[in-house]
Amino acid sequence: MGNPWIAIGALALVGLLIPVGMMVISKLLRPSVPEQGKRSTYESGEVPTGDTRIRFNIQYYMVALLFVIFDIETVLIFPWTVIYRSALENGVGLTRVLAPMLVFVGILVVGLGWAWRNGAVKWVRSPRAEKRKDAR
């Protein structure tokens, strides 16, 4: 039998040649009609206004990042909960079954505490909301 790397190399080559070939053929066959309208920014049918470089609040990123972390936690905890009862019934000790998950959740709780302490989960209040709070 031949070298298995030849098959892997051939697969990689085909995986690259097919998309590149499709793009080249598309570039050669498509009609080219340059217009000013094609170069403008498309905003879902709306006329674009203002600068495209808008500064977003970092809190959106932080909330999304925390969501991804705890969403992955749910994905990792679910299989453990499925096998928990059968592991206990097979005679594996409670400590041996529960300890790895407690360590995992403990690390996540420490990370959430760190994020909370550093203000990652505290939403920035607008100046108008601060004025209303001070007026009370």
Summary of the structure (lengths in Angstrom):
residues: 136
radius of gyration: 27.4
end to end distance: 82.1
largest distance: 82.3
contacts: 226
relative contact order: 0.06
helix: 70%
strand: 1%
